[in-house]
Amino acid sequence: MVGIDARNKHMLDTKYICPICSLILRGSVQLTECGHRLCQTCLNAEQEQMDIDLPRTTTAGACIPATAQFEEVYEMLNILASGIETLVNDEQRLRNESLQMQITLITLKEESLKLKLSVEESNAFLEGKKLMSCDIFHMMEH
C-alpha cells in the first residue's frame, strides 16, 4: 500500500512526502544513512527492484542529507577560493618577476653597449699602435 493521496498535500512540508510515490507518507521509514523518509511499501519495492536490477541504486544508497550536500558544496567553494587566491598570488609574483627581468634586461643592454664601445675603443687603440709600430719599423729600415 503506497502513501496517502490528498488534495492539500502540496501544503505539507516535503519531509512528509515520499520521494518515490510523491504521496503523503504511510508507514513511514526513515533511512539511517541519509535521513530521508519513505513509505514502507515504496522502500520494499525499491529493495526488490534492486535485487533484480543490480546496476540501479536505490534512494537509500544514493541519498545524501541536505546538510551533507551543503557541507560538500561549502568545502568545494573553499577549495576553489583557495585555488583562486593561489592564482592571484602567483600572478602578482610573476608580474614582479617580469618587472625585475625587464629592469635587468635594460641594465644588461646598457652594459653590453658600454662593453661594445670599450671593445671598439680598444681595437682603435690597438690599430693605432700597430700603425705606429709599422711606421717605426719602416723608419728603422731606412
N, CA, C and O atoms as CSV, one atom per row, in Angstrom:
chain,resi,resn,atom,element,x,y,z
A,1,MET,N,N,0.841,-1.183,0.000
A,1,MET,CA,C,0.000,0.000,0.000
A,1,MET,C,C,0.884,1.244,0.000
A,1,MET,O,O,1.673,1.444,0.924
A,2,VAL,N,N,0.757,2.079,-1.030
A,2,VAL,CA,C,1.587,3.282,-1.139
A,2,VAL,C,C,1.029,4.375,-0.241
A,2,VAL,O,O,0.083,4.159,0.516
A,3,GLY,N,N,1.652,5.583,-0.344
A,3,GLY,CA,C,1.271,6.699,0.514
A,3,GLY,C,C,-0.173,7.139,0.342
A,3,GLY,O,O,-0.929,6.582,-0.454
A,4,ILE,N,N,-0.523,8.137,1.098
A,4,ILE,CA,C,-1.894,8.645,1.119
A,4,ILE,C,C,-1.989,9.852,0.193
A,4,ILE,O,O,-1.159,10.758,0.260
A,5,ASP,N,N,-3.003,9.863,-0.674
A,5,ASP,CA,C,-3.199,10.994,-1.566
A,5,ASP,C,C,-4.166,11.973,-0.910
A,5,ASP,O,O,-5.136,11.563,-0.273
A,6,ALA,N,N,-3.904,13.248,-1.064
A,6,ALA,CA,C,-4.798,14.271,-0.514
A,6,ALA,C,C,-4.694,15.506,-1.395
A,6,ALA,O,O,-3.655,15.771,-2.000
A,7,ARG,N,N,-5.806,16.270,-1.456
A,7,ARG,CA,C,-5.797,17.480,-2.283
A,7,ARG,C,C,-4.844,18.545,-1.753
A,7,ARG,O,O,-4.275,19.311,-2.531
A,8,ASN,N,N,-4.671,18.597,-0.458
A,8,ASN,CA,C,-3.847,19.651,0.144
A,8,ASN,C,C,-2.431,19.186,0.495
A,8,ASN,O,O,-1.761,19.815,1.315
A,9,LYS,N,N,-1.969,18.090,-0.117
A,9,LYS,CA,C,-0.642,17.575,0.217
A,9,LYS,C,C,0.452,18.583,-0.141
A,9,LYS,O,O,1.517,18.566,0.476
A,10,HIS,N,N,0.218,19.457,-1.119
A,10,HIS,CA,C,1.216,20.458,-1.503
A,10,HIS,C,C,1.481,21.465,-0.386
A,10,HIS,O,O,2.485,22.176,-0.412
A,11,MET,N,N,0.578,21.525,0.595
A,11,MET,CA,C,0.755,22.448,1.716
A,11,MET,C,C,1.664,21.863,2.795
A,11,MET,O,O,2.140,22.592,3.665
A,12,LEU,N,N,1.904,20.565,2.743
A,12,LEU,CA,C,2.751,19.904,3.737
A,12,LEU,C,C,4.227,20.127,3.444
A,12,LEU,O,O,4.616,20.338,2.295
A,13,ASP,N,N,5.035,20.078,4.475
A,13,ASP,CA,C,6.487,20.118,4.325
A,13,ASP,C,C,6.901,18.878,3.539
A,13,ASP,O,O,6.314,17.809,3.711
A,14,THR,N,N,7.907,19.014,2.676
A,14,THR,CA,C,8.331,17.898,1.817
A,14,THR,C,C,8.836,16.701,2.612
A,14,THR,O,O,8.880,15.591,2.082
A,15,LYS,N,N,9.215,16.898,3.865
A,15,LYS,CA,C,9.684,15.749,4.643
A,15,LYS,C,C,8.555,14.765,4.941
A,15,LYS,O,O,8.819,13.643,5.374
A,16,TYR,N,N,7.292,15.166,4.717
A,16,TYR,CA,C,6.154,14.276,4.925
A,16,TYR,C,C,5.668,13.648,3.616
A,16,TYR,O,O,4.663,12.937,3.598
A,17,ILE,N,N,6.385,13.914,2.527
A,17,ILE,CA,C,6.021,13.379,1.207
A,17,ILE,C,C,7.063,12.330,0.813
A,17,ILE,O,O,8.264,12.573,0.926
A,18,CYS,N,N,6.612,11.189,0.361
A,18,CYS,CA,C,7.515,10.114,-0.072
A,18,CYS,C,C,8.156,10.516,-1.397
A,18,CYS,O,O,7.442,10.868,-2.336
A,19,PRO,N,N,9.490,10.471,-1.496
A,19,PRO,CA,C,10.150,10.851,-2.746
A,19,PRO,C,C,9.953,9.824,-3.866
A,19,PRO,O,O,10.280,10.104,-5.020
A,20,ILE,N,N,9.431,8.653,-3.547
A,20,ILE,CA,C,9.235,7.616,-4.574
A,20,ILE,C,C,7.832,7.713,-5.172
A,20,ILE,O,O,7.690,7.794,-6.392
A,21,CYS,N,N,6.793,7.705,-4.333
A,21,CYS,CA,C,5.423,7.736,-4.856
A,21,CYS,C,C,4.819,9.142,-4.885
A,21,CYS,O,O,3.738,9.338,-5.441
A,22,SER,N,N,5.507,10.115,-4.294
A,22,SER,CA,C,5.060,11.518,-4.234
A,22,SER,C,C,3.726,11.699,-3.522
A,22,SER,O,O,2.973,12.627,-3.818
A,23,LEU,N,N,3.442,10.802,-2.582
A,23,LEU,CA,C,2.223,10.898,-1.782
A,23,LEU,C,C,2.617,11.101,-0.320
A,23,LEU,O,O,3.792,11.010,0.038
A,24,ILE,N,N,1.604,11.381,0.528
A,24,ILE,CA,C,1.866,11.545,1.959
A,24,ILE,C,C,2.322,10.197,2.517
A,24,ILE,O,O,1.755,9.155,2.188
A,25,LEU,N,N,3.347,10.230,3.359
A,25,LEU,CA,C,3.937,9.006,3.893
A,25,LEU,C,C,2.907,8.125,4.597
A,25,LEU,O,O,2.046,8.605,5.334
A,26,ARG,N,N,3.025,6.819,4.343
A,26,ARG,CA,C,2.197,5.839,5.032
A,26,ARG,C,C,3.150,4.765,5.543
A,26,ARG,O,O,3.907,4.190,4.761
A,27,GLY,N,N,3.123,4.490,6.820
A,27,GLY,CA,C,4.045,3.527,7.414
A,27,GLY,C,C,5.480,4.024,7.224
A,27,GLY,O,O,6.347,3.291,6.749
A,28,SER,N,N,5.703,5.241,7.593
A,28,SER,CA,C,6.969,5.941,7.347
A,28,SER,C,C,8.180,5.189,7.900
A,28,SER,O,O,8.165,4.688,9.024
A,29,VAL,N,N,9.243,5.126,7.062
A,29,VAL,CA,C,10.524,4.541,7.447
A,29,VAL,C,C,11.576,5.604,7.159
A,29,VAL,O,O,11.616,6.175,6.069
A,30,GLN,N,N,12.431,5.865,8.151
A,30,GLN,CA,C,13.497,6.845,7.937
A,30,GLN,C,C,14.807,6.103,7.704
A,30,GLN,O,O,15.177,5.218,8.476
A,31,LEU,N,N,15.497,6.466,6.645
A,31,LEU,CA,C,16.768,5.830,6.301
A,31,LEU,C,C,17.867,6.371,7.204
A,31,LEU,O,O,17.988,7.582,7.386
A,32,THR,N,N,18.660,5.479,7.764
A,32,THR,CA,C,19.691,5.896,8.709
A,32,THR,C,C,20.866,6.586,8.025
A,32,THR,O,O,21.478,7.480,8.610
A,33,GLU,N,N,21.194,6.187,6.792
A,33,GLU,CA,C,22.348,6.771,6.100
A,33,GLU,C,C,22.134,8.231,5.744
A,33,GLU,O,O,23.035,9.054,5.900
A,34,CYS,N,N,20.927,8.553,5.260
A,34,CYS,CA,C,20.713,9.908,4.755
A,34,CYS,C,C,19.614,10.672,5.470
A,34,CYS,O,O,19.527,11.893,5.331
A,35,GLY,N,N,18.779,9.991,6.225
A,35,GLY,CA,C,17.721,10.676,6.964
A,35,GLY,C,C,16.436,10.856,6.181
A,35,GLY,O,O,15.472,11.392,6.728
A,36,HIS,N,N,16.376,10.434,4.921
A,36,HIS,CA,C,15.147,10.556,4.150
A,36,HIS,C,C,14.090,9.601,4.687
A,36,HIS,O,O,14.389,8.559,5.270
A,37,ARG,N,N,12.835,10.003,4.465
A,37,ARG,CA,C,11.709,9.167,4.883
A,37,ARG,C,C,10.998,8.643,3.651
A,37,ARG,O,O,10.825,9.360,2.665
A,38,LEU,N,N,10.580,7.367,3.718
A,38,LEU,CA,C,9.861,6.718,2.627
A,38,LEU,C,C,8.678,5.955,3.200
A,38,LEU,O,O,8.629,5.652,4.392
A,39,CYS,N,N,7.722,5.650,2.322
A,39,CYS,CA,C,6.672,4.714,2.707
A,39,CYS,C,C,7.324,3.341,2.816
A,39,CYS,O,O,8.224,3.021,2.040
A,40,GLN,N,N,6.887,2.541,3.755
A,40,GLN,CA,C,7.447,1.192,3.909
A,40,GLN,C,C,7.269,0.398,2.627
A,40,GLN,O,O,8.175,-0.323,2.209
A,41,THR,N,N,6.108,0.526,2.003
A,41,THR,CA,C,5.829,-0.195,0.769
A,41,THR,C,C,6.785,0.235,-0.347
A,41,THR,O,O,7.294,-0.603,-1.092
A,42,CYS,N,N,7.025,1.547,-0.457
A,42,CYS,CA,C,7.926,2.054,-1.504
A,42,CYS,C,C,9.355,1.567,-1.269
A,42,CYS,O,O,10.056,1.218,-2.218
A,43,LEU,N,N,9.786,1.543,-0.007
A,43,LEU,CA,C,11.126,1.061,0.316
A,43,LEU,C,C,11.260,-0.407,-0.062
A,43,LEU,O,O,12.255,-0.825,-0.655
A,44,ASN,N,N,10.218,-1.197,0.302
A,44,ASN,CA,C,10.250,-2.626,-0.046
A,44,ASN,C,C,10.305,-2.818,-1.558
A,44,ASN,O,O,11.031,-3.681,-2.049
A,45,ALA,N,N,9.538,-2.014,-2.297
A,45,ALA,CA,C,9.507,-2.128,-3.756
A,45,ALA,C,C,10.879,-1.754,-4.332
A,45,ALA,O,O,11.357,-2.393,-5.270
A,46,GLU,N,N,11.494,-0.741,-3.782
A,46,GLU,CA,C,12.832,-0.322,-4.244
A,46,GLU,C,C,13.860,-1.417,-3.959
A,46,GLU,O,O,14.720,-1.703,-4.792
A,47,GLN,N,N,13.765,-2.023,-2.781
A,47,GLN,CA,C,14.719,-3.086,-2.439
A,47,GLN,C,C,14.532,-4.289,-3.355
A,47,GLN,O,O,15.515,-4.899,-3.776
A,48,GLU,N,N,13.284,-4.640,-3.672
A,48,GLU,CA,C,13.022,-5.743,-4.599
A,48,GLU,C,C,13.576,-5.418,-5.977
A,48,GLU,O,O,14.177,-6.277,-6.623
A,49,GLN,N,N,13.380,-4.194,-6.429
A,49,GLN,CA,C,13.875,-3.758,-7.742
A,49,GLN,C,C,15.404,-3.839,-7.769
A,49,GLN,O,O,16.001,-4.199,-8.783
A,50,MET,N,N,16.021,-3.501,-6.644
A,50,MET,CA,C,17.479,-3.532,-6.575
A,50,MET,C,C,18.000,-4.954,-6.720
A,50,MET,O,O,19.044,-5.169,-7.335
A,51,ASP,N,N,17.291,-5.921,-6.163
A,51,ASP,CA,C,17.711,-7.318,-6.289
A,51,ASP,C,C,17.651,-7.782,-7.741
A,51,ASP,O,O,18.475,-8.588,-8.172
A,52,ILE,N,N,16.677,-7.271,-8.495
A,52,ILE,CA,C,16.507,-7.676,-9.891
A,52,ILE,C,C,17.466,-6.890,-10.790
A,52,ILE,O,O,18.096,-7.469,-11.675
A,53,ASP,N,N,17.577,-5.594,-10.573
A,53,ASP,CA,C,18.353,-4.715,-11.444
A,53,ASP,C,C,19.528,-4.160,-10.645
A,53,ASP,O,O,19.446,-3.053,-10.113
A,54,LEU,N,N,20.619,-4.919,-10.557
A,54,LEU,CA,C,21.742,-4.554,-9.691
A,54,LEU,C,C,22.407,-3.221,-10.000
A,54,LEU,O,O,22.775,-2.521,-9.057
A,55,PRO,N,N,22.590,-2.814,-11.285
A,55,PRO,CA,C,23.263,-1.545,-11.526
A,55,PRO,C,C,22.516,-0.331,-10.975
A,55,PRO,O,O,23.124,0.706,-10.710
A,56,ARG,N,N,21.209,-0.458,-10.804
A,56,ARG,CA,C,20.430,0.677,-10.306
A,56,ARG,C,C,20.610,0.805,-8.804
A,56,ARG,O,O,20.590,-0.196,-8.087
A,57,THR,N,N,20.786,2.034,-8.321
A,57,THR,CA,C,20.909,2.243,-6.881
A,57,THR,C,C,19.578,2.729,-6.337
A,57,THR,O,O,18.854,3.465,-7.006
A,58,THR,N,N,19.269,2.322,-5.148
A,58,THR,CA,C,18.031,2.765,-4.530
A,58,THR,C,C,18.255,4.123,-3.907
A,58,THR,O,O,19.387,4.587,-3.768
A,59,THR,N,N,17.169,4.743,-3.538
A,59,THR,CA,C,17.242,6.036,-2.873
A,59,THR,C,C,18.068,5.911,-1.606
A,59,THR,O,O,18.790,6.837,-1.235
A,60,ALA,N,N,17.964,4.761,-0.939
A,60,ALA,CA,C,18.697,4.570,0.308
A,60,ALA,C,C,20.191,4.671,0.093
A,60,ALA,O,O,20.892,5.236,0.932
A,61,GLY,N,N,20.706,4.133,-1.022
A,61,GLY,CA,C,22.139,4.176,-1.270
A,61,GLY,C,C,22.603,5.503,-1.838
A,61,GLY,O,O,23.757,5.889,-1.653
A,62,ALA,N,N,21.713,6.206,-2.530
A,62,ALA,CA,C,22.120,7.414,-3.233
A,62,ALA,C,C,21.861,8.687,-2.439
A,62,ALA,O,O,22.304,9.762,-2.845
A,63,CYS,N,N,21.168,8.593,-1.339
A,63,CYS,CA,C,20.776,9.801,-0.607
A,63,CYS,C,C,21.937,10.416,0.163
A,63,CYS,O,O,22.752,9.725,0.774
A,64,ILE,N,N,21.977,11.716,0.107
A,64,ILE,CA,C,22.906,12.473,0.946
A,64,ILE,C,C,22.051,13.554,1.595
A,64,ILE,O,O,21.355,14.284,0.888
A,65,PRO,N,N,22.082,13.678,2.914
A,65,PRO,CA,C,21.245,14.696,3.541
A,65,PRO,C,C,21.659,16.085,3.075
A,65,PRO,O,O,22.802,16.320,2.683
A,66,ALA,N,N,20.686,17.004,3.131
A,66,ALA,CA,C,20.912,18.366,2.654
A,66,ALA,C,C,22.118,19.001,3.332
A,66,ALA,O,O,22.908,19.682,2.678
A,67,THR,N,N,22.268,18.786,4.638
A,67,THR,CA,C,23.408,19.402,5.321
A,67,THR,C,C,24.723,18.855,4.796
A,67,THR,O,O,25.697,19.598,4.665
A,68,ALA,N,N,24.762,17.557,4.492
A,68,ALA,CA,C,25.989,16.974,3.937
A,68,ALA,C,C,26.254,17.543,2.550
A,68,ALA,O,O,27.405,17.800,2.197
A,69,GLN,N,N,25.193,17.745,1.754
A,69,GLN,CA,C,25.358,18.348,0.435
A,69,GLN,C,C,25.886,19.770,0.567
A,69,GLN,O,O,26.785,20.167,-0.173
A,70,PHE,N,N,25.340,20.533,1.494
A,70,PHE,CA,C,25.810,21.898,1.707
A,70,PHE,C,C,27.259,21.904,2.176
A,70,PHE,O,O,28.049,22.756,1.770
A,71,GLU,N,N,27.601,20.943,3.039
A,71,GLU,CA,C,28.993,20.854,3.506
A,71,GLU,C,C,29.927,20.552,2.345
A,71,GLU,O,O,31.017,21.117,2.255
A,72,GLU,N,N,29.498,19.651,1.447
A,72,GLU,CA,C,30.316,19.343,0.271
A,72,GLU,C,C,30.476,20.562,-0.624
A,72,GLU,O,O,31.574,20.843,-1.104
A,73,VAL,N,N,29.387,21.285,-0.850
A,73,VAL,CA,C,29.435,22.495,-1.675
A,73,VAL,C,C,30.322,23.543,-1.001
A,73,VAL,O,O,31.133,24.198,-1.655
A,74,TYR,N,N,30.156,23.691,0.316
A,74,TYR,CA,C,30.971,24.655,1.066
A,74,TYR,C,C,32.449,24.291,0.970
A,74,TYR,O,O,33.293,25.163,0.762
A,75,GLU,N,N,32.763,22.997,1.122
A,75,GLU,CA,C,34.152,22.539,1.025
A,75,GLU,C,C,34.697,22.789,-0.388
A,75,GLU,O,O,35.840,23.215,-0.554
A,76,MET,N,N,33.868,22.519,-1.395
A,76,MET,CA,C,34.287,22.742,-2.773
A,76,MET,C,C,34.531,24.238,-3.019
A,76,MET,O,O,35.503,24.615,-3.674
A,77,LEU,N,N,33.646,25.075,-2.490
A,77,LEU,CA,C,33.836,26.523,-2.632
A,77,LEU,C,C,35.109,26.986,-1.942
A,77,LEU,O,O,35.822,27.847,-2.458
A,78,ASN,N,N,35.398,26.416,-0.774
A,78,ASN,CA,C,36.646,26.759,-0.082
A,78,ASN,C,C,37.861,26.347,-0.909
A,78,ASN,O,O,38.842,27.086,-0.994
A,79,ILE,N,N,37.787,25.172,-1.511
A,79,ILE,CA,C,38.893,24.703,-2.362
A,79,ILE,C,C,39.061,25.641,-3.553
A,79,ILE,O,O,40.179,26.030,-3.889
A,80,LEU,N,N,37.946,26.004,-4.191
A,80,LEU,CA,C,38.008,26.917,-5.332
A,80,LEU,C,C,38.532,28.288,-4.920
A,80,LEU,O,O,39.352,28.877,-5.624
A,81,ALA,N,N,38.061,28.799,-3.780
A,81,ALA,CA,C,38.528,30.105,-3.301
A,81,ALA,C,C,40.019,30.057,-3.010
A,81,ALA,O,O,40.748,30.999,-3.322
A,82,SER,N,N,40.468,28.974,-2.420
A,82,SER,CA,C,41.893,28.815,-2.141
A,82,SER,C,C,42.683,28.764,-3.444
A,82,SER,O,O,43.755,29.359,-3.550
A,83,GLY,N,N,42.151,28.055,-4.431
A,83,GLY,CA,C,42.805,27.988,-5.742
A,83,GLY,C,C,42.884,29.352,-6.406
A,83,GLY,O,O,43.905,29.703,-6.997
A,84,ILE,N,N,41.804,30.120,-6.308
A,84,ILE,CA,C,41.782,31.471,-6.881
A,84,ILE,C,C,42.800,32.349,-6.169
A,84,ILE,O,O,43.529,33.102,-6.814
A,85,GLU,N,N,42.855,32.257,-4.849
A,85,GLU,CA,C,43.826,33.039,-4.079
A,85,GLU,C,C,45.252,32.682,-4.494
A,85,GLU,O,O,46.097,33.565,-4.643
A,86,THR,N,N,45.517,31.400,-4.678
A,86,THR,CA,C,46.841,30.952,-5.115
A,86,THR,C,C,47.162,31.517,-6.495
A,86,THR,O,O,48.276,31.982,-6.733
A,87,LEU,N,N,46.181,31.477,-7.409
A,87,LEU,CA,C,46.395,32.020,-8.746
A,87,LEU,C,C,46.662,33.517,-8.716
A,87,LEU,O,O,47.524,34.007,-9.445
A,88,VAL,N,N,45.936,34.244,-7.886
A,88,VAL,CA,C,46.150,35.692,-7.765
A,88,VAL,C,C,47.547,35.968,-7.220
A,88,VAL,O,O,48.249,36.852,-7.712
A,89,ASN,N,N,47.946,35.206,-6.197
A,89,ASN,CA,C,49.295,35.373,-5.643
A,89,ASN,C,C,50.363,35.046,-6.687
A,89,ASN,O,O,51.360,35.758,-6.807
A,90,ASP,N,N,50.147,33.968,-7.440
A,90,ASP,CA,C,51.096,33.601,-8.497
A,90,ASP,C,C,51.180,34.688,-9.559
A,90,ASP,O,O,52.265,35.018,-10.038
A,91,GLU,N,N,50.024,35.244,-9.923
A,91,GLU,CA,C,50.006,36.309,-10.923
A,91,GLU,C,C,50.818,37.512,-10.434
A,91,GLU,O,O,51.616,38.069,-11.187
A,92,GLN,N,N,50.616,37.907,-9.189
A,92,GLN,CA,C,51.352,39.042,-8.631
A,92,GLN,C,C,52.852,38.746,-8.585
A,92,GLN,O,O,53.666,39.602,-8.929
A,93,ARG,N,N,53.210,37.547,-8.166
A,93,ARG,CA,C,54.622,37.159,-8.106
A,93,ARG,C,C,55.238,37.188,-9.490
A,93,ARG,O,O,56.349,37.687,-9.670
A,94,LEU,N,N,54.514,36.650,-10.477
A,94,LEU,CA,C,55.025,36.633,-11.849
A,94,LEU,C,C,55.140,38.042,-12.431
A,94,LEU,O,O,56.063,38.323,-13.196
A,95,ARG,N,N,54.221,38.917,-12.077
A,95,ARG,CA,C,54.326,40.320,-12.524
A,95,ARG,C,C,55.581,40.964,-11.947
A,95,ARG,O,O,56.317,41.657,-12.648
A,96,ASN,N,N,55.812,40.725,-10.662
A,96,ASN,CA,C,57.015,41.283,-10.021
A,96,ASN,C,C,58.280,40.731,-10.662
A,96,ASN,O,O,59.217,41.478,-10.943
A,97,GLU,N,N,58.305,39.413,-10.894
A,97,GLU,CA,C,59.467,38.800,-11.533
A,97,GLU,C,C,59.666,39.348,-12.943
A,97,GLU,O,O,60.797,39.594,-13.362
A,98,SER,N,N,58.571,39.537,-13.671
A,98,SER,CA,C,58.651,40.081,-15.029
A,98,SER,C,C,59.218,41.502,-15.008
A,98,SER,O,O,60.056,41.851,-15.839
A,99,LEU,N,N,58.766,42.306,-14.072
A,99,LEU,CA,C,59.272,43.674,-13.937
A,99,LEU,C,C,60.762,43.656,-13.614
A,99,LEU,O,O,61.530,44.430,-14.187
A,100,GLN,N,N,61.175,42.779,-12.702
A,100,GLN,CA,C,62.598,42.659,-12.365
A,100,GLN,C,C,63.411,42.213,-13.583
A,100,GLN,O,O,64.516,42.705,-13.811
A,101,MET,N,N,62.862,41.287,-14.357
A,101,MET,CA,C,63.558,40.822,-15.566
A,101,MET,C,C,63.690,41.954,-16.582
A,101,MET,O,O,64.725,42.084,-17.234
A,102,GLN,N,N,62.644,42.776,-16.719
A,102,GLN,CA,C,62.698,43.904,-17.654
A,102,GLN,C,C,63.781,44.898,-17.238
A,102,GLN,O,O,64.529,45.402,-18.076
A,103,ILE,N,N,63.854,45.170,-15.944
A,103,ILE,CA,C,64.883,46.081,-15.432
A,103,ILE,C,C,66.265,45.485,-15.669
A,103,ILE,O,O,67.183,46.181,-16.103
A,104,THR,N,N,66.409,44.189,-15.382
A,104,THR,CA,C,67.684,43.507,-15.606
A,104,THR,C,C,68.063,43.538,-17.082
A,104,THR,O,O,69.226,43.753,-17.423
A,105,LEU,N,N,67.088,43.326,-17.953
A,105,LEU,CA,C,67.340,43.347,-19.392
A,105,LEU,C,C,67.821,44.725,-19.843
A,105,LEU,O,O,68.760,44.825,-20.633
A,106,ILE,N,N,67.196,45.768,-19.354
A,106,ILE,CA,C,67.616,47.139,-19.694
A,106,ILE,C,C,69.045,47.375,-19.220
A,106,ILE,O,O,69.868,47.923,-19.953
A,107,THR,N,N,69.333,46.957,-17.989
A,107,THR,CA,C,70.690,47.114,-17.445
A,107,THR,C,C,71.708,46.347,-18.273
A,107,THR,O,O,72.774,46.877,-18.587
A,108,LEU,N,N,71.393,45.101,-18.633
A,108,LEU,CA,C,72.301,44.294,-19.453
A,108,LEU,C,C,72.514,44.926,-20.830
A,108,LEU,O,O,73.624,44.898,-21.361
A,109,LYS,N,N,71.474,45.484,-21.394
A,109,LYS,CA,C,71.582,46.139,-22.693
A,109,LYS,C,C,72.523,47.340,-22.599
A,109,LYS,O,O,73.383,47.537,-23.458
A,110,GLU,N,N,72.349,48.135,-21.551
A,110,GLU,CA,C,73.234,49.293,-21.354
A,110,GLU,C,C,74.678,48.841,-21.154
A,110,GLU,O,O,75.603,49.430,-21.713
A,111,GLU,N,N,74.864,47.788,-20.349
A,111,GLU,CA,C,76.215,47.281,-20.094
A,111,GLU,C,C,76.841,46.714,-21.365
A,111,GLU,O,O,78.039,46.885,-21.591
A,112,SER,N,N,76.041,46.038,-22.202
A,112,SER,CA,C,76.586,45.483,-23.447
A,112,SER,C,C,76.978,46.599,-24.403
A,112,SER,O,O,77.971,46.473,-25.119
A,113,LEU,N,N,76.216,47.692,-24.429
A,113,LEU,CA,C,76.586,48.834,-25.263
A,113,LEU,C,C,77.898,49.457,-24.780
A,113,LEU,O,O,78.750,49.829,-25.587
A,114,LYS,N,N,78.053,49.565,-23.464
A,114,LYS,CA,C,79.304,50.096,-22.903
A,114,LYS,C,C,80.471,49.174,-23.266
A,114,LYS,O,O,81.546,49.641,-23.642
A,115,LEU,N,N,80.248,47.864,-23.150
A,115,LEU,CA,C,81.284,46.895,-23.478
A,115,LEU,C,C,81.654,46.973,-24.958
A,115,LEU,O,O,82.833,46.904,-25.307
A,116,LYS,N,N,80.663,47.114,-25.820
A,116,LYS,CA,C,80.900,47.231,-27.253
A,116,LYS,C,C,81.740,48.477,-27.557
A,116,LYS,O,O,82.685,48.425,-28.345
A,117,LEU,N,N,81.387,49.582,-26.928
A,117,LEU,CA,C,82.139,50.825,-27.109
A,117,LEU,C,C,83.575,50.655,-26.621
A,117,LEU,O,O,84.517,51.128,-27.256
A,118,SER,N,N,83.730,49.980,-25.494
A,118,SER,CA,C,85.067,49.750,-24.947
A,118,SER,C,C,85.899,48.879,-25.890
A,118,SER,O,O,87.082,49.149,-26.100
A,119,VAL,N,N,85.284,47.832,-26.463
A,119,VAL,CA,C,85.980,46.962,-27.406
A,119,VAL,C,C,86.377,47.755,-28.655
A,119,VAL,O,O,87.487,47.611,-29.166
A,120,GLU,N,N,85.456,48.591,-29.138
A,120,GLU,CA,C,85.769,49.415,-30.318
A,120,GLU,C,C,86.915,50.374,-30.026
A,120,GLU,O,O,87.796,50.562,-30.864
A,121,GLU,N,N,86.908,50.983,-28.839
A,121,GLU,CA,C,87.993,51.891,-28.461
A,121,GLU,C,C,89.321,51.136,-28.347
A,121,GLU,O,O,90.365,51.631,-28.772
A,122,SER,N,N,89.265,49.934,-27.769
A,122,SER,CA,C,90.472,49.120,-27.648
A,122,SER,C,C,90.990,48.725,-29.022
A,122,SER,O,O,92.195,48.773,-29.271
A,123,ASN,N,N,90.092,48.338,-29.909
A,123,ASN,CA,C,90.500,47.985,-31.277
A,123,ASN,C,C,91.124,49.186,-31.982
A,123,ASN,O,O,92.135,49.046,-32.671
A,124,ALA,N,N,90.533,50.350,-31.815
A,124,ALA,CA,C,91.083,51.553,-32.444
A,124,ALA,C,C,92.466,51.858,-31.865
A,124,ALA,O,O,93.390,52.202,-32.602
A,125,PHE,N,N,92.603,51.730,-30.549
A,125,PHE,CA,C,93.889,51.976,-29.902
A,125,PHE,C,C,94.937,50.998,-30.416
A,125,PHE,O,O,96.053,51.394,-30.753
A,126,LEU,N,N,94.563,49.686,-30.475
A,126,LEU,CA,C,95.496,48.674,-30.956
A,126,LEU,C,C,95.839,48.883,-32.430
A,126,LEU,O,O,96.982,48.674,-32.836
A,127,GLU,N,N,94.877,49.285,-33.213
A,127,GLU,CA,C,95.135,49.566,-34.628
A,127,GLU,C,C,96.118,50.726,-34.751
A,127,GLU,O,O,97.017,50.716,-35.591
A,128,GLY,N,N,95.920,51.735,-33.883
A,128,GLY,CA,C,96.860,52.876,-33.870
A,128,GLY,C,C,98.251,52.423,-33.476
A,128,GLY,O,O,99.231,52.843,-34.092
A,129,LYS,N,N,98.361,51.568,-32.453
A,129,LYS,CA,C,99.657,51.040,-32.014
A,129,LYS,C,C,100.310,50.248,-33.135
A,129,LYS,O,O,101.517,50.343,-33.361
A,130,LYS,N,N,99.498,49.470,-33.829
A,130,LYS,CA,C,100.009,48.648,-34.916
A,130,LYS,C,C,100.587,49.536,-36.019
A,130,LYS,O,O,101.669,49.276,-36.544
A,131,LEU,N,N,99.839,50.587,-36.355
A,131,LEU,CA,C,100.319,51.507,-37.377
A,131,LEU,C,C,101.603,52.202,-36.935
A,131,LEU,O,O,102.525,52.379,-37.731
A,132,MET,N,N,101.658,52.598,-35.655
A,132,MET,CA,C,102.862,53.254,-35.133
A,132,MET,C,C,104.041,52.292,-35.171
A,132,MET,O,O,105.159,52.688,-35.503
A,133,SER,N,N,103.799,51.048,-34.837
A,133,SER,CA,C,104.870,50.040,-34.859
A,133,SER,C,C,105.376,49.839,-36.278
A,133,SER,O,O,106.581,49.726,-36.506
A,134,CYS,N,N,104.466,49.794,-37.216
A,134,CYS,CA,C,104.857,49.632,-38.617
A,134,CYS,C,C,105.680,50.839,-39.068
A,134,CYS,O,O,106.686,50.686,-39.761
A,135,ASP,N,N,105.249,52.042,-38.672
A,135,ASP,CA,C,105.978,53.261,-39.048
A,135,ASP,C,C,107.379,53.249,-38.442
A,135,ASP,O,O,108.357,53.584,-39.110
A,136,ILE,N,N,107.462,52.869,-37.198
A,136,ILE,CA,C,108.764,52.830,-36.529
A,136,ILE,C,C,109.638,51.772,-37.202
A,136,ILE,O,O,110.829,52.007,-37.410
A,137,PHE,N,N,109.079,50.627,-37.542
A,137,PHE,CA,C,109.835,49.563,-38.194
A,137,PHE,C,C,110.355,50.047,-39.563
A,137,PHE,O,O,111.503,49.792,-39.928
A,138,HIS,N,N,109.490,50.746,-40.306
A,138,HIS,CA,C,109.902,51.264,-41.609
A,138,HIS,C,C,110.965,52.339,-41.472
A,138,HIS,O,O,111.848,52.451,-42.322
A,139,MET,N,N,110.889,53.108,-40.441
A,139,MET,CA,C,111.898,54.133,-40.218
A,139,MET,C,C,113.225,53.508,-39.893
A,139,MET,O,O,114.275,54.009,-40.294
A,140,MET,N,N,113.182,52.444,-39.187
A,140,MET,CA,C,114.439,51.805,-38.792
A,140,MET,C,C,115.093,51.114,-39.994
A,140,MET,O,O,116.317,50.992,-40.047
A,141,GLU,N,N,114.303,50.675,-40.932
A,141,GLU,CA,C,114.830,50.028,-42.111
A,141,GLU,C,C,115.553,51.045,-43.000
A,141,GLU,O,O,116.517,50.669,-43.667
A,142,HIS,N,N,115.161,52.229,-43.038
A,142,HIS,CA,C,115.769,53.210,-43.949
A,142,HIS,C,C,116.854,53.920,-43.261
A,142,HIS,O,O,117.496,54.789,-43.852
